[in-house]
Amino acid sequence: MLFAKFISRIPFKVIYIISYLVYLFAFYLFKYRAGTVHKNLRQAFPEKREEYISALTRQFYRHLSDLSLEVIKAQRMSAEAFKERCAIIGAGAVEAASQGRSRPIIVLTIHQGNWEWMLHAVSQHLGVPIDPVYKPLHNKGWDQFIHEVRSRFNSRPIPMKQAGRDILKRKNSFRLFVLLADQTPVEGERSYWVPYLNKEAPFYLGAEKIAYLTQSPVFFAQCRRLKRGYYELEFKELAMPPYENTRDNNNHQIIDAYVKAAEDAIYEQPETFLWSHRRWKRSRTTD
């Protein structure tokens, strides 16, 4: 973790010089998950020529290199730095949804832009408590580091396995309950299969169930990269209570709205999406 401590202390100008070196190693030398990236891009853009896919691949690796170091830098960034580097659009809709409510607001997002910075930017801009849900990493050292980054400014990270029980226990407490909902469900867990970037993929039902049980508003958070080291987050309403037909197993209006918003965001700025993520590693026949 000495490398992480070093990166967190150096200025951004130096970070982006190192980022270019990381890009060269990841893309040209180690070819980090190159097969997965190419397969995912080819699937998402079947109509595009190979030249487009190659250019988009390079752009993705450049962003991934920046992102990796920006996440580490977040350990020591000030509250003002997050506010300066991350703008918020649509905050009024979230604030309006919270008026007179003693219940959480559910925010669904995807692995796009810089989702780690967005957590603290929203906290600083809106001044609201945030509970991000996370999947623990296999590497204990990095898992602890990321947990420390996400715990800054009174954020309260919740392991995914505890999320449902935690939010139901605190269903009368106002906060933003943030979930990166494009993660692949654990094999054997009940999932909702839906076309996603030209191929069926399983999605968690947990966030939707919680929204129904708590009658909570649901928003999508889209992160755009404006330029190197600067982002904006836009809140988009997905669903607003009261919800009906909550016992209908074929009614997944929230997930359907989420998938549509996710696809729109990805096609708007594809180079900042996490294409190295094996989102389609399972098929319906294996469930």
TAMOUR-V40566 format. One record per residue. N is the residue number from 1. RES is the residue in one small letter. SS is DSSP state (2 for helix, 1 for strand, 0 for the rest). PHI is phi in radians with two decimals (none if undefined). NEAR is the number of other C-alpha atoms within 12 Angstrom. Layout:
BEGIN
N & RES & SS & PHI & NEAR
N & RES & SS & PHI & NEAR
END
This chain:
BEGIN
1 & m & 0 & none & 16
2 & l & 2 & -1.10 & 12
3 & f & 2 & -1.07 & 16
4 & a & 2 & -1.11 & 24
5 & k & 2 & -1.11 & 17
6 & f & 2 & -1.14 & 18
7 & i & 2 & -1.08 & 29
8 & s & 2 & -1.16 & 26
9 & r & 2 & -1.79 & 22
10 & i & 0 & -1.63 & 23
11 & p & 0 & -1.23 & 19
12 & f & 2 & -1.08 & 25
13 & k & 2 & -1.01 & 18
14 & v & 2 & -1.29 & 19
15 & i & 2 & -0.99 & 29
16 & y & 2 & -1.33 & 26
17 & i & 2 & -1.20 & 20
18 & i & 2 & -1.12 & 25
19 & s & 2 & -1.03 & 31
20 & y & 2 & -1.12 & 26
21 & l & 2 & -1.15 & 20
22 & v & 2 & -1.05 & 26
23 & y & 2 & -1.02 & 29
24 & l & 2 & -1.06 & 21
25 & f & 2 & -1.19 & 17
26 & a & 2 & -1.17 & 26
27 & f & 2 & -1.49 & 29
28 & y & 2 & -1.61 & 18
29 & l & 2 & -1.60 & 13
30 & f & 0 & -1.50 & 14
31 & k & 0 & 0.88 & 20
32 & y & 0 & -0.99 & 25
33 & r & 0 & 0.84 & 23
34 & a & 2 & -1.03 & 24
35 & g & 2 & -1.11 & 18
36 & t & 2 & -1.14 & 21
37 & v & 2 & -1.07 & 33
38 & h & 2 & -1.12 & 32
39 & k & 2 & -1.09 & 26
40 & n & 2 & -1.14 & 30
41 & l & 2 & -1.18 & 39
42 & r & 2 & -1.12 & 25
43 & q & 2 & -1.23 & 23
44 & a & 2 & -1.29 & 27
45 & f & 0 & -2.24 & 24
46 & p & 0 & -1.13 & 17
47 & e & 0 & -1.52 & 13
48 & k & 0 & -1.48 & 15
49 & r & 0 & -1.27 & 13
50 & e & 2 & -1.09 & 17
51 & e & 2 & -1.09 & 15
52 & y & 2 & -1.16 & 19
53 & i & 2 & -1.07 & 26
54 & s & 2 & -1.13 & 22
55 & a & 2 & -1.14 & 18
56 & l & 2 & -1.14 & 29
57 & t & 2 & -1.07 & 37
58 & r & 2 & -1.10 & 30
59 & q & 2 & -1.09 & 25
60 & f & 2 & -1.09 & 33
61 & y & 2 & -1.15 & 38
62 & r & 2 & -1.11 & 32
63 & h & 2 & -1.16 & 38
64 & l & 2 & -1.05 & 37
65 & s & 2 & -1.14 & 34
66 & d & 2 & -1.06 & 37
67 & l & 2 & -1.02 & 37
68 & s & 2 & -1.01 & 32
69 & l & 2 & -1.39 & 39
70 & e & 2 & -1.11 & 40
71 & v & 2 & -1.11 & 36
72 & i & 2 & -1.16 & 35
73 & k & 2 & -1.04 & 36
74 & a & 0 & -1.05 & 41
75 & q & 0 & -1.08 & 32
76 & r & 0 & -2.15 & 29
77 & m & 0 & -1.24 & 28
78 & s & 0 & -1.41 & 21
79 & a & 2 & -1.05 & 25
80 & e & 2 & -1.15 & 18
81 & a & 2 & -1.13 & 24
82 & f & 2 & -1.12 & 35
83 & k & 2 & -1.16 & 26
84 & e & 2 & -1.22 & 22
85 & r & 2 & -1.64 & 32
86 & c & 1 & -2.34 & 35
87 & a & 1 & -1.50 & 33
88 & i & 1 & -2.14 & 33
89 & i & 1 & -2.06 & 26
90 & g & 0 & 1.48 & 23
91 & a & 2 & -1.10 & 28
92 & g & 2 & -1.06 & 17
93 & a & 2 & -1.15 & 24
94 & v & 2 & -1.17 & 37
95 & e & 2 & -1.12 & 26
96 & a & 2 & -1.14 & 16
97 & a & 2 & -1.18 & 31
98 & s & 2 & -1.55 & 26
99 & q & 0 & -1.12 & 15
100 & g & 0 & 1.24 & 12
101 & r & 0 & -1.97 & 21
102 & s & 0 & -1.91 & 19
103 & r & 0 & -2.58 & 29
104 & p & 0 & -1.29 & 40
105 & i & 1 & -1.95 & 47
106 & i & 1 & -1.63 & 49
107 & v & 1 & -2.06 & 41
108 & l & 1 & -1.80 & 44
109 & t & 1 & -2.53 & 46
110 & i & 0 & -2.29 & 38
111 & h & 0 & -1.40 & 36
112 & q & 1 & -2.48 & 40
113 & g & 0 & 1.18 & 44
114 & n & 0 & -2.25 & 44
115 & w & 2 & -1.17 & 38
116 & e & 2 & -1.26 & 44
117 & w & 2 & -1.14 & 47
118 & m & 2 & -1.05 & 47
119 & l & 2 & -0.96 & 49
120 & h & 2 & -1.37 & 45
121 & a & 2 & -1.10 & 41
122 & v & 2 & -1.10 & 45
123 & s & 2 & -1.03 & 35
124 & q & 2 & -1.34 & 29
125 & h & 2 & -1.24 & 31
126 & l & 2 & -1.68 & 26
127 & g & 0 & 1.13 & 21
128 & v & 0 & -2.11 & 27
129 & p & 0 & -1.22 & 28
130 & i & 1 & -2.24 & 36
131 & d & 1 & -2.02 & 40
132 & p & 1 & -1.46 & 42
133 & v & 1 & -1.62 & 36
134 & y & 1 & -2.48 & 28
135 & k & 0 & -1.66 & 26
136 & p & 0 & -1.00 & 20
137 & l & 0 & -1.38 & 15
138 & h & 0 & -1.21 & 10
139 & n & 0 & -1.40 & 12
140 & k & 2 & -1.12 & 12
141 & g & 2 & -1.13 & 15
142 & w & 2 & -1.23 & 19
143 & d & 2 & -1.10 & 19
144 & q & 2 & -1.13 & 19
145 & f & 2 & -1.11 & 27
146 & i & 2 & -1.10 & 30
147 & h & 2 & -1.07 & 29
148 & e & 2 & -1.15 & 22
149 & v & 2 & -1.08 & 32
150 & r & 2 & -1.29 & 35
151 & s & 0 & -1.52 & 26
152 & r & 2 & -1.17 & 30
153 & f & 2 & 0.99 & 30
154 & n & 2 & 1.18 & 21
155 & s & 0 & -1.21 & 29
156 & r & 0 & -2.26 & 29
157 & p & 0 & -1.09 & 35
158 & i & 1 & -2.15 & 25
159 & p & 1 & -1.03 & 23
160 & m & 2 & -0.98 & 28
161 & k & 2 & -1.14 & 18
162 & q & 2 & -1.76 & 19
163 & a & 2 & -1.09 & 28
164 & g & 2 & -1.04 & 27
165 & r & 2 & -1.12 & 19
166 & d & 2 & -1.17 & 23
167 & i & 2 & -1.23 & 38
168 & l & 2 & -1.22 & 24
169 & k & 2 & -1.17 & 16
170 & r & 0 & -2.00 & 21
171 & k & 0 & -1.17 & 27
172 & n & 0 & -1.75 & 19
173 & s & 0 & -1.90 & 24
174 & f & 0 & -1.33 & 27
175 & r & 0 & -3.02 & 34
176 & l & 1 & -1.65 & 41
177 & f & 1 & -1.80 & 47
178 & v & 1 & -1.80 & 40
179 & l & 1 & -2.34 & 40
180 & l & 1 & -1.36 & 36
181 & a & 0 & -1.49 & 37
182 & d & 0 & -1.65 & 37
183 & q & 0 & -1.34 & 28
184 & t & 0 & -1.31 & 29
185 & p & 0 & -1.06 & 30
186 & v & 0 & -1.12 & 19
187 & e & 0 & -1.04 & 18
188 & g & 0 & 1.71 & 14
189 & e & 0 & -1.44 & 16
190 & r & 0 & -1.08 & 17
191 & s & 1 & -2.29 & 29
192 & y & 1 & -1.95 & 30
193 & w & 1 & -1.61 & 26
194 & v & 1 & -2.61 & 28
195 & p & 1 & -1.05 & 22
196 & y & 1 & -2.53 & 29
197 & l & 0 & 0.98 & 29
198 & n & 0 & 1.32 & 18
199 & k & 1 & -2.68 & 24
200 & e & 1 & -1.12 & 23
201 & a & 1 & -2.48 & 28
202 & p & 1 & -1.49 & 34
203 & f & 1 & -2.22 & 34
204 & y & 1 & -1.08 & 34
205 & l & 0 & -1.69 & 33
206 & g & 2 & -1.01 & 32
207 & a & 2 & -1.08 & 44
208 & e & 2 & -1.14 & 40
209 & k & 2 & -1.05 & 32
210 & i & 2 & -1.13 & 33
211 & a & 2 & -1.06 & 37
212 & y & 2 & -1.14 & 33
213 & l & 2 & -1.18 & 27
214 & t & 2 & -1.68 & 33
215 & q & 0 & 0.93 & 28
216 & s & 0 & -1.72 & 39
217 & p & 0 & -1.12 & 41
218 & v & 1 & -2.21 & 42
219 & f & 1 & -2.15 & 42
220 & f & 1 & -1.82 & 44
221 & a & 1 & -1.93 & 43
222 & q & 1 & -1.77 & 42
223 & c & 1 & -1.80 & 41
224 & r & 1 & -1.97 & 39
225 & r & 1 & -1.57 & 32
226 & l & 1 & -1.51 & 18
227 & k & 1 & -2.84 & 15
228 & r & 0 & -1.01 & 27
229 & g & 0 & 1.44 & 33
230 & y & 1 & -2.37 & 27
231 & y & 1 & -2.41 & 33
232 & e & 1 & -2.39 & 34
233 & l & 1 & -2.05 & 39
234 & e & 1 & -2.01 & 31
235 & f & 1 & -1.53 & 33
236 & k & 1 & -2.23 & 33
237 & e & 1 & -1.19 & 32
238 & l & 1 & -1.79 & 34
239 & a & 1 & -2.79 & 32
240 & m & 0 & -2.36 & 28
241 & p & 0 & -1.20 & 25
242 & p & 0 & -1.41 & 15
243 & y & 0 & -1.73 & 24
244 & e & 0 & -2.06 & 17
245 & n & 0 & 0.97 & 15
246 & t & 0 & -1.23 & 21
247 & r & 0 & -1.74 & 13
248 & d & 0 & -1.44 & 12
249 & n & 0 & -1.15 & 14
250 & n & 0 & -1.67 & 16
251 & n & 0 & -1.80 & 19
252 & h & 0 & -2.20 & 31
253 & q & 2 & -1.07 & 28
254 & i & 2 & -1.24 & 39
255 & i & 2 & -1.14 & 38
256 & d & 2 & -1.04 & 26
257 & a & 2 & -1.15 & 26
258 & y & 2 & -1.11 & 38
259 & v & 2 & -1.09 & 33
260 & k & 2 & -1.08 & 24
261 & a & 2 & -1.13 & 32
262 & a & 2 & -1.12 & 34
263 & e & 2 & -1.09 & 30
264 & d & 2 & -1.03 & 24
265 & a & 2 & -1.15 & 31
266 & i & 2 & -1.15 & 31
267 & y & 2 & -1.22 & 22
268 & e & 2 & -1.24 & 18
269 & q & 0 & -2.49 & 23
270 & p & 2 & -1.15 & 35
271 & e & 2 & -1.18 & 32
272 & t & 2 & -1.75 & 37
273 & f & 1 & -1.55 & 41
274 & l & 0 & -1.47 & 36
275 & w & 0 & -1.26 & 39
276 & s & 0 & -1.39 & 30
277 & h & 0 & -1.38 & 25
278 & r & 0 & -1.46 & 24
279 & r & 0 & -1.22 & 32
280 & w & 0 & -1.97 & 31
281 & k & 0 & -1.33 & 23
282 & r & 0 & -1.99 & 21
283 & s & 0 & -2.10 & 20
284 & r & 2 & -1.03 & 20
285 & t & 2 & -1.20 & 12
286 & t & 2 & -1.50 & 11
287 & d & 0 & -1.52 & 17
END
